Amino acid sequence: MVYPSPTTITSLSKILAAAAFCAFLPSQAAYAQDPLADFPLVIRCELKGTHHVFFLSRVTKDGTATYTASDRIAGTITLDGKAKAVGGTEGGDCVGKTLKELRASGQAHDLKS
């Protein structure tokens, strides 16, 4: 019968301890969630009697979503922030509302599968 040396046992113990530690670390896949999933695909806003449809254009690393519409108008919003107009002072009835408020008022629409 072959018995491992104390050095081999120590080395194996270190490898097992490292493997056990790594098992508790979150995997990279857990952080690879779809950043677009939390934002509605479309937001509808009214400005001076005209209804504009803003489509989700991008989500940056810091979690800011940008929505664009025709006429070169745009707005931004974060998951916990309020809608802001981009490039102009007038943003219609969406400005200052949170995503929760936009959803509750029927102005935010998600893509249904």
LUMVEX-855615 format. One record per atom (N, C-alpha, C, O): x, y, z. Coordinates in steps of 0.2 Angstrom, whole numbers, padded with zeros to 4 digits, always signed. Atoms other than C-alpha are relative to their C-alpha. Example, Ala and Ser with C-alpha at 12.3 -4.5 7.8 and 13.67 -1.06 7.14 Angstrom:
+0004-0006+0000/+0062-0022+0039/+0004+0006+0000/+0009+0005+0003/-0004-0006-0001/+0068-0005+0036/-0004+0005+0003/-0001+0011+0004/
// end
This chain:
+0004-0006+0000/+0000+0000+0000/+0004+0006+0000/+0010+0006+0003/-0004-0007+0000/+0006+0018-0004/-0003+0005+0004/-0009+0006+0003/+0003-0006-0004/+0004+0032+0008/+0003+0006-0002/+0009+0007-0003/-0002-0007+0002/+0005+0050+0003/+0005+0003+0006/+0004+0002+0012/-0004-0003-0004/+0019+0060+0011/-0004+0006+0004/-0009+0008+0001/+0003-0006-0004/+0015+0074+0024/+0000+0006-0005/-0005+0010-0005/+0000-0006+0005/+0020+0087+0010/-0005-0001-0005/-0009+0004-0007/+0005+0001+0005/+0008+0079-0002/-0007+0001+0003/-0011+0004+0000/+0006-0001-0004/-0006+0079+0011/-0001+0008+0001/-0007+0010+0000/+0000-0007-0001/-0002+0098+0014/-0002+0003-0006/-0006+0008-0006/+0001-0003+0006/-0002+0102-0004/-0008-0001-0002/-0011+0003-0005/+0007+0002+0002/-0019+0093-0007/-0005+0004+0004/-0010+0006+0002/+0005-0004-0004/-0027+0102+0008/+0000+0007-0002/-0006+0010-0002/+0000-0007+0002/-0022+0119+0001/-0004+0000-0006/-0008+0005-0007/+0004+0000+0006/-0029+0114-0016/-0008+0000+0001/-0012+0003-0001/+0007+0001-0002/-0045+0108-0008/-0003+0006+0003/-0009+0008+0002/+0002-0006-0003/-0046+0124+0003/-0002+0005-0005/-0007+0009-0005/+0001-0005+0005/-0044+0135-0012/-0006-0001-0005/-0010+0003-0006/+0006+0002+0004/-0057+0125-0022/-0007+0002+0004/-0011+0004+0001/+0005-0002-0004/-0069+0127-0008/-0002+0007+0001/-0008+0009+0001/+0001-0007-0001/-0066+0145-0006/-0003+0003-0007/-0008+0007-0007/+0002-0002+0007/-0069+0148-0025/-0007-0002-0001/-0011+0002-0005/+0006+0002+0001/-0085+0139-0024/-0005+0005+0003/-0011+0005+0001/+0004-0005-0003/-0092+0153-0013/+0000+0007-0004/-0004+0011-0002/+0000-0006+0004/-0087+0167-0025/-0005+0000-0005/-0006-0005-0008/+0005+0000+0006/-0100+0173-0037/+0003-0001-0007/+0009+0002-0008/-0003+0001+0006/-0097+0167-0054/-0001+0006-0005/-0005+0010-0004/+0001-0006+0005/-0095+0180-0069/-0006-0001-0003/-0009+0005-0005/+0006+0000+0004/-0110+0173-0077/-0006+0003+0004/-0011+0005+0001/+0005-0003-0004/-0120+0179-0062/-0001+0007-0001/-0006+0010+0000/+0000-0008+0001/-0115+0197-0066/-0002+0001-0008/-0003+0007-0009/+0001-0001+0007/-0119+0194-0085/-0007+0001-0001/-0009-0001-0007/+0007-0001+0001/-0137+0199-0083/-0001+0005-0006/+0003+0009-0007/+0002-0005+0005/-0146+0208-0097/-0001+0007+0003/-0006+0007+0006/+0001-0006-0003/-0144+0226-0093/-0006+0004-0003/-0009+0009+0000/+0006-0003+0003/-0159+0230-0104/-0006-0002+0003/-0012+0000+0002/+0006+0003-0003/-0171+0219-0094/-0004+0004+0005/-0010+0003+0005/+0003-0003-0005/-0175+0231-0081/-0003+0007-0002/-0007+0010+0001/+0003-0006+0003/-0180+0245-0093/-0005-0001-0005/-0005-0006-0008/+0006+0001+0005/-0196+0247-0103/+0003+0001-0007/+0008+0005-0008/-0003-0001+0007/-0193+0246-0122/-0003+0007-0003/+0001+0010-0007/+0003-0006+0002/-0204+0261-0125/-0003+0004+0005/-0006+0002+0010/+0003-0005-0004/-0209+0277-0116/-0004+0005-0004/-0001+0008-0009/+0004-0005+0004/-0223+0288-0122/-0001+0006+0004/-0003+0006+0010/+0001-0007-0004/-0223+0307-0117/-0004+0005-0005/-0003+0004-0011/+0004-0005+0004/-0234+0321-0122/+0004+0007+0001/+0005+0009+0007/-0003-0007+0000/-0227+0339-0126/-0004+0004-0004/-0004+0003-0010/+0004-0005+0004/-0238+0353-0131/-0005-0004-0005/-0006-0001-0010/+0005+0003+0004/-0252+0341-0137/+0003-0005-0005/-0002-0008-0008/-0003+0005+0004/-0240+0330-0147/+0003-0006+0004/+0006-0005+0009/-0002+0006-0004/-0237+0312-0141/+0006-0002-0004/+0006-0003-0010/-0006+0003+0003/-0219+0306-0144/+0001-0007+0003/+0000-0008+0009/-0002+0007-0002/-0213+0288-0143/+0007+0000+0000/+0011+0000-0005/-0007+0000-0001/-0196+0286-0136/+0002-0008+0001/-0001-0011+0005/-0002+0007+0000/-0187+0269-0139/+0007+0000+0004/+0011+0004+0003/-0007+0001-0004/-0173+0262-0128/+0005-0001-0005/+0005-0005-0009/-0006+0000+0005/-0157+0266-0137/+0006-0003+0003/+0010-0007+0000/-0006+0003-0003/-0143+0261-0124/-0001+0000+0007/-0005+0004+0010/-0001+0000-0008/-0139+0257-0106/+0008+0000+0001/+0011-0004-0001/-0007+0000-0002/-0122+0263-0100/+0002-0004+0006/-0002-0007+0009/-0002+0004-0005/-0111+0255-0088/-0002+0002+0007/-0003-0002+0012/+0002-0002-0006/-0117+0266-0074/-0008-0001+0001/-0010+0001+0006/+0007+0001-0001/-0135+0261-0077/-0005+0005-0003/-0011+0005-0001/+0004-0005+0002/-0141+0276-0086/-0003-0002-0007/+0001-0004-0012/+0003+0002+0006/-0154+0272-0100/-0001+0006-0004/-0003+0011-0001/+0001-0005+0004/-0155+0283-0115/-0006-0002-0005/-0006-0007-0008/+0006+0001+0005/-0172+0284-0125/+0000+0006-0005/+0002+0011-0004/+0000-0004+0005/-0173+0292-0142/-0007+0000-0004/-0010-0005-0004/+0006+0000+0004/-0188+0298-0153/+0002+0004-0006/+0008+0006-0007/-0001-0003+0006/-0190+0306-0169/+0001+0008+0002/+0001+0010+0007/-0001-0007-0001/-0186+0325-0171/+0006+0001+0004/+0007+0006+0007/-0006+0000-0004/-0169+0321-0163/-0001+0002+0007/+0003+0007+0010/+0001-0001-0008/-0176+0322-0145/+0002-0006+0003/+0001-0012+0001/-0002+0006-0004/-0170+0311-0131/-0001+0001+0007/-0002+0007+0009/+0001-0001-0007/-0171+0308-0113/+0004-0006+0003/+0006-0011+0000/-0003+0005-0004/-0162+0298-0099/-0003-0002+0006/-0007+0003+0009/+0003+0001-0006/-0167+0289-0084/+0004-0006+0003/+0007-0010-0001/-0004+0005-0003/-0159+0277-0071/-0006-0004+0004/-0011-0002+0004/+0005+0004-0004/-0168+0263-0061/-0002+0003+0006/-0008+0002+0007/+0003-0003-0006/-0169+0273-0046/+0000+0008+0000/-0001+0011+0005/+0000-0008+0001/-0169+0291-0053/-0006+0002-0004/-0011-0002-0006/+0006-0003+0004/-0181+0302-0063/+0002+0002-0007/+0008+0003-0008/-0002-0001+0007/-0182+0305-0081/+0002+0007-0001/+0000+0012+0002/-0003-0007+0002/-0172+0320-0089/+0000+0001-0007/+0001-0004-0011/-0001-0001+0007/-0173+0328-0105/+0007+0001-0002/+0011+0004+0002/-0007-0001+0003/-0157+0329-0116/+0000+0005-0005/-0004+0004-0010/-0001-0005+0005/-0152+0344-0126/-0006+0005+0000/-0006+0009-0005/+0005-0005+0000/-0167+0354-0121/-0003+0001+0006/-0002-0003+0011/+0003-0001-0007/-0177+0362-0107/-0007-0003+0001/-0009-0005+0006/+0007+0003+0000/-0194+0355-0112/+0000-0008-0001/+0003-0010-0006/+0000+0008+0001/-0197+0336-0110/-0006-0003+0001/-0007-0009+0000/+0007+0002+0000/-0215+0335-0109/-0002-0003+0007/+0001-0001+0012/+0003+0003-0007/-0225+0325-0095/+0004-0006+0002/+0002-0009+0007/-0004+0005-0002/-0211+0312-0093/+0005+0002+0005/+0007-0001+0010/-0006-0002-0004/-0198+0323-0085/-0002+0000+0007/-0007+0003+0009/+0001+0000-0007/-0196+0321-0067/-0004-0006+0003/-0004-0007+0009/+0003+0006-0002/-0205+0304-0066/+0005-0006+0001/+0010-0006-0003/-0004+0006-0001/-0197+0288-0060/-0003-0005-0005/-0009-0005-0007/+0003+0005+0004/-0199+0272-0070/-0006-0003+0003/-0011-0005+0000/+0006+0002-0003/-0212+0266-0057/-0006+0004-0001/-0011+0002-0003/+0005-0005+0002/-0222+0282-0060/-0002-0001-0007/-0008+0000-0009/+0002+0000+0007/-0221+0280-0079/-0004-0007-0001/-0008-0007-0005/+0004+0006+0001/-0227+0262-0078/-0007+0000+0003/-0011-0002+0000/+0007+0000-0003/-0241+0266-0066/-0005+0005-0004/-0011+0004-0004/+0004-0004+0004/-0247+0280-0078/-0001-0003-0007/-0005+0000-0011/+0001+0003+0007/-0246+0268-0093/+0004+0003-0005/+0003+0002-0011/-0005-0003+0005/-0232+0278-0101/+0006-0004-0002/+0009-0003-0007/-0006+0005+0001/-0219+0264-0100/-0003-0007-0002/-0008-0009+0001/+0002+0007+0002/-0221+0248-0110/+0005-0004-0001/+0011-0003-0004/-0006+0005+0000/-0211+0232-0109/-0002-0004-0006/-0008-0005-0008/+0001+0005+0005/-0209+0220-0123/-0002-0007+0003/+0001-0010+0007/+0003+0006-0002/-0220+0205-0120/+0002-0006-0004/+0001-0006-0011/-0002+0005+0004/-0213+0188-0126/-0006-0005+0000/-0005-0010-0004/
// end
